[in-house]
Amino acid sequence: MEQFMTIGEFSDRCGVSPKRLRNYAATGLLPPVGTDPDNGYRYYASGQLGDARLIDALRRAGLPLAGIADLLRDRTPERLDAWAVELHEQSERKHLALASARDLLGPGVGPARRPSAERKKSMHLNSVVRSERGPTREDNEDAVLATDRLVAVADGVGGLAAGELASALATALVAATFTGASPEELEAAVRAANWAIRDRGSAESPTQAMATTLCAAGILDDSTVVVVNVGDCRAYLLHDGALRQLTEDHTLAAQMVRAGELRLDEVADHPHRHVLTRVLGVEPDVAVDRMTVPIVPGDRLLLTSDGLTDPLSPDEIEDLMTPLGPIEETLDSLIERALTQGAEDDTSAILCEVYA
């Protein structure tokens, strides 16, 4: 089983300074395997020691960071010889890609919203929202968004600066770009949010190194719902009296469960249960989970931060949701049960009922 280390422990083992490791992480060369949302600590795995030494040797040899990334994908000596030829073409491609990204984030750019009269008949969402500051928190770093076609929950990483700003940026950018035209549109909005948060946090300011998790669900014009997720916020669908978790947590503990290294009943007591393997705002690009599911009137969607899912088991959530009472009362029951059972983090949730 791999050993997980803090950046200081990892630095001692590989001989690369923490400052350089942070630089390699920021450029995507050597990202940590997880980030603790409570204190911002980054964790590395023992299997990354060799890559750390290789990257540092190439950097000290004067190879540009982009060239090192190519070499890590194609680890042959010939790649070093070919680098001088490829440098000019690669630089041009990156400048074009960056210009395109900036254009996409500019005002007035992006797919135009169709007037409501031109929209196809589709499903809509009737939503109720609650967001409670955690008892050990100075500020509520969660952000929530609810319209009749789009809902989202973002949980700012509390150990980093301006977690509340990162979560607010994520939900605002998703809201500004989603039109319901395609599943790819919502995923692209999340990637744009990652770019914008990282760009904002990279400046020398109090917001440096800010990050957030995000889960969003949007109704498409074909009466399906697209769900995207980065981090450990969750989405559930209640259909025909059965509750289904639509998202997977991006934490070290959940990763170990999927790899068969940890039992599900051991997660609650595992020291790395809250260490995130994916967040928005830290790396240049981020893997976004995306799925599309059919919906019918009467279905219910629940989006929540980990402040609710930590103290409540999936069975408890299902028990509280299956009596189909008013959604306001159901959401109040969920939040109050989570608070009663010792929720420590900010607790945010959106409960939606689908209607035609």
C-alpha positions in Angstrom: 0.0 0.0 0.0 1.3 3.5 -0.9 2.5 5.8 1.9 1.0 9.3 1.9 3.2 12.2 3.0 2.9 15.9 3.7 4.8 18.2 1.4 7.5 18.6 4.1 8.0 14.9 4.5 7.9 14.4 0.8 10.6 17.1 0.3 12.9 15.4 2.8 12.5 12.1 1.0 13.1 13.3 -2.5 15.5 16.1 -1.9 13.4 18.8 -3.7 12.5 21.9 -1.8 8.9 22.6 -0.9 9.0 25.8 -2.9 10.0 23.8 -6.0 7.4 21.2 -5.3 4.7 23.9 -5.1 5.9 25.2 -8.4 5.8 21.8 -10.0 2.3 21.3 -8.6 1.1 24.7 -9.9 2.3 23.9 -13.4 0.7 20.4 -13.4 3.9 18.5 -13.5 3.6 16.9 -10.1 0.2 17.5 -8.5 -0.3 16.2 -5.0 -2.6 13.2 -4.8 -4.8 15.0 -2.3 -5.6 18.3 -0.5 -7.0 18.5 3.0 -10.0 20.9 2.9 -9.6 21.8 6.5 -6.1 23.1 6.5 -4.9 23.2 2.9 -2.2 20.6 3.5 -1.1 18.8 0.3 -0.3 15.1 0.4 2.0 13.2 -1.9 2.4 9.4 -2.4 5.6 7.4 -2.1 5.2 6.4 -5.8 5.8 10.0 -6.8 9.3 10.2 -5.4 11.0 9.1 -8.6 9.1 11.6 -10.7 10.0 14.4 -8.3 13.7 13.7 -8.7 13.4 13.3 -12.5 11.5 16.6 -12.9 14.0 18.5 -10.7 17.0 17.1 -12.6 15.5 18.1 -15.9 14.6 21.6 -14.6 18.2 22.1 -13.3 19.4 21.1 -16.7 17.5 24.1 -18.1 14.7 22.3 -19.8 11.5 24.4 -19.9 8.5 23.1 -17.8 6.5 22.4 -21.0 9.3 20.3 -22.3 9.4 18.3 -19.0 5.7 17.6 -19.3 6.3 16.1 -22.8 9.2 14.0 -21.5 7.1 12.6 -18.7 4.6 11.4 -21.3 7.4 10.0 -23.6 10.3 9.0 -21.5 13.0 8.5 -24.2 16.4 10.1 -24.6 15.4 11.0 -28.2 12.8 13.2 -26.8 15.5 15.5 -25.5 17.1 15.7 -28.9 13.7 16.5 -30.6 12.8 19.2 -28.1 14.6 22.1 -29.8 12.7 21.4 -33.0 9.3 21.2 -31.2 9.7 24.2 -29.0 8.6 26.9 -31.4 5.5 25.0 -32.7 4.5 24.1 -29.1 4.8 27.6 -28.0 2.5 28.9 -30.8 -0.1 26.2 -30.0 -0.2 27.2 -26.3 -0.5 30.9 -27.1 -3.4 30.2 -29.4 -5.1 28.0 -26.7 -4.6 30.7 -24.1 -6.0 33.4 -26.3 -9.1 31.2 -26.9 -9.5 30.6 -23.2 -9.4 34.3 -22.5 -11.9 35.0 -25.3 -14.3 32.5 -23.7 -14.0 34.3 -20.4 -14.5 37.7 -21.9 -17.8 39.7 -21.6 -20.5 38.9 -24.1 -18.7 35.8 -25.4 -20.3 32.4 -25.5 -23.4 30.8 -26.8 -26.3 33.2 -26.9 -29.2 32.4 -24.7 -32.3 31.6 -26.7 -35.4 33.6 -25.8 -37.7 31.6 -23.6 -40.4 31.5 -26.3 -38.0 29.7 -28.6 -37.0 27.0 -26.1 -38.2 23.5 -26.5 -40.7 22.4 -23.9 -38.6 20.9 -21.1 -38.6 20.0 -17.5 -38.0 22.5 -14.7 -37.0 22.5 -11.1 -38.8 23.8 -8.1 -36.1 24.2 -5.5 -35.6 25.0 -1.8 -32.1 25.9 -0.4 -30.5 26.0 3.0 -26.9 26.9 3.9 -25.7 26.9 7.6 -22.3 28.0 8.8 -20.5 25.2 10.6 -20.1 25.6 14.4 -16.3 25.7 14.2 -16.2 28.0 11.2 -15.7 31.8 11.2 -17.4 32.2 7.8 -19.6 30.1 5.6 -17.5 29.1 2.6 -20.2 27.2 0.8 -22.0 28.8 -2.1 -25.4 27.7 -3.5 -27.2 28.4 -6.8 -30.8 27.6 -7.7 -32.8 28.5 -10.8 -35.6 26.7 -12.5 -33.1 24.8 -14.7 -29.8 24.9 -12.9 -28.7 24.1 -9.3 -25.2 24.0 -7.8 -23.4 23.6 -4.5 -19.7 24.6 -4.1 -17.6 24.1 -0.9 -14.7 26.5 -0.6 -11.5 24.8 0.7 -11.2 26.2 4.2 -7.5 25.6 4.6 -6.7 28.0 1.7 -7.2 31.7 1.4 -10.6 33.0 0.2 -12.5 29.7 0.0 -15.8 31.7 0.1 -14.6 33.7 -3.0 -13.6 30.6 -4.9 -17.0 28.9 -4.3 -18.9 32.1 -5.3 -16.8 32.4 -8.5 -17.5 28.8 -9.4 -21.3 29.1 -9.0 -21.4 32.5 -10.7 -19.4 31.3 -13.8 -21.6 28.2 -14.2 -24.7 30.3 -13.9 -23.5 32.8 -16.5 -22.6 30.2 -19.2 -25.2 27.4 -18.9 -28.1 27.5 -21.4 -29.2 23.9 -21.4 -28.0 23.3 -24.9 -25.7 20.3 -24.3 -24.0 18.2 -21.6 -20.6 19.4 -22.8 -21.6 23.0 -22.1 -21.9 22.5 -18.4 -18.6 20.6 -18.3 -16.9 23.4 -20.2 -18.3 25.9 -17.7 -16.7 24.0 -14.9 -13.3 24.0 -16.7 -13.6 27.7 -17.3 -14.3 28.2 -13.6 -11.2 26.2 -12.7 -9.1 28.4 -15.0 -10.7 31.6 -13.6 -10.2 30.7 -10.0 -6.6 29.6 -10.5 -5.9 32.8 -12.5 -7.4 34.9 -9.7 -5.6 33.0 -7.0 -2.2 33.1 -8.7 -1.8 36.8 -8.2 0.1 38.1 -5.2 -2.9 38.9 -3.1 -4.9 37.6 -0.1 -6.8 35.3 -2.4 -3.6 33.4 -3.4 -4.1 29.6 -3.8 -7.9 29.6 -3.3 -9.9 26.5 -4.3 -13.3 25.0 -4.1 -15.3 21.8 -4.8 -18.4 22.0 -7.0 -21.4 19.8 -7.9 -23.9 21.1 -10.4 -27.0 19.8 -12.2 -28.7 21.3 -15.2 -31.9 20.5 -17.1 -31.2 20.0 -20.8 -33.6 20.7 -23.6 -34.2 17.0 -24.2 -35.6 16.6 -20.6 -32.6 14.9 -19.2 -30.4 16.2 -16.4 -26.6 16.6 -16.7 -24.6 16.4 -13.5 -21.0 17.5 -13.1 -18.8 17.1 -10.1 -15.3 17.9 -8.8 -14.6 17.1 -5.2 -16.8 15.7 -2.5 -20.1 17.6 -2.9 -22.8 15.1 -4.0 -25.9 14.7 -6.1 -28.7 12.2 -5.4 -31.7 11.3 -7.6 -35.0 10.1 -6.0 -37.0 8.1 -8.6 -39.9 5.8 -7.9 -39.1 5.8 -4.2 -35.5 4.7 -4.6 -32.6 7.1 -3.8 -29.5 6.9 -6.1 -26.2 8.6 -5.6 -25.2 10.1 -8.9 -21.7 11.3 -8.0 -18.4 9.8 -6.7 -16.4 11.5 -4.0 -12.9 12.7 -5.1 -11.1 12.0 -1.8 -8.1 9.7 -0.9 -10.4 7.5 1.2 -13.0 7.1 -1.5 -10.2 6.3 -4.0 -8.8 3.6 -1.7 -12.3 2.1 -1.4 -12.6 1.9 -5.2 -9.2 0.3 -5.4 -10.2 -2.3 -2.8 -7.6 -1.0 -0.3 -10.3 0.2 2.2 -13.7 -1.0 3.2 -16.7 1.4 3.0 -17.4 1.0 6.7 -13.8 2.1 7.5 -14.0 5.5 5.7 -15.6 7.4 8.6 -12.5 6.7 10.8 -9.9 7.0 8.1 -7.4 9.9 8.6 -7.5 10.9 4.9 -11.3 10.7 4.5 -11.4 14.5 3.8 -8.3 14.8 1.7 -9.4 15.9 -1.7 -7.9 14.5 -4.9 -9.7 17.0 -7.1 -10.6 20.7 -6.6 -11.1 23.7 -8.8 -8.4 26.4 -8.8 -5.2 24.5 -8.0 -4.1 22.8 -11.2 -4.1 24.2 -14.8 -6.7 21.6 -15.8 -9.1 19.4 -13.8 -10.8 16.1 -14.5 -14.6 16.7 -14.4 -17.0 13.8 -13.8 -20.1 14.2 -16.0 -23.2 12.0 -16.4 -26.6 12.5 -18.0 -29.7 10.8 -16.7 -33.4 10.8 -17.8 -35.9 12.5 -15.4 -39.7 12.6 -15.2 -42.1 14.9 -13.3 -42.1 14.1 -9.6 -38.4 13.1 -9.4 -36.4 14.8 -6.8 -32.8 15.9 -6.9 -30.6 16.6 -3.8 -27.3 18.5 -4.1 -25.3 18.8 -0.9 -22.0 19.7 0.6 -20.1 17.2 2.8 -21.4 19.1 5.8 -24.6 17.0 5.4 -23.2 13.8 4.1 -20.5 13.4 6.7 -22.9 13.0 9.7 -25.7 11.3 7.7 -25.4 7.9 6.1 -27.0 7.2 2.7 -29.7 5.1 4.4 -30.6 8.0 6.7 -30.8 10.4 3.8 -33.1 7.9 1.9 -35.3 7.4 5.0 -35.8 11.2 5.4 -36.5 11.7 1.6 -38.8 8.8 0.8 -41.9 10.1 2.5 -42.8 12.5 -0.3 -43.9 15.5 1.9 -43.3 19.1 1.0 -39.7 19.6 -0.1 -39.3 22.5 2.4 -40.1 20.2 5.3 -37.9 17.4 3.9 -34.9 19.7 3.5 -35.4 21.1 7.0 -35.4 17.5 8.3 -32.2 16.7 6.5 -30.4 19.8 7.8 -31.6 19.5 11.3 -30.7 15.9 11.5 -27.2 16.6 10.3 -26.7 19.4 12.8 -28.1 17.3 15.6 -25.7 14.5 14.8 -22.7 16.7 15.0 -22.1 18.4 11.6 -18.8 20.4 12.0 -18.4 21.8 8.5 -20.7 24.3 6.7 -23.8 22.5 5.8 -25.5 23.4 2.5 -28.1 21.5 0.4 -30.6 22.1 -2.4 -33.7 19.9 -2.8 -35.5 20.1 -6.1 -38.7 18.6 -7.4 -38.9 18.1 -11.2 -42.0 19.4 -13.0 -43.1 19.8 -16.6 
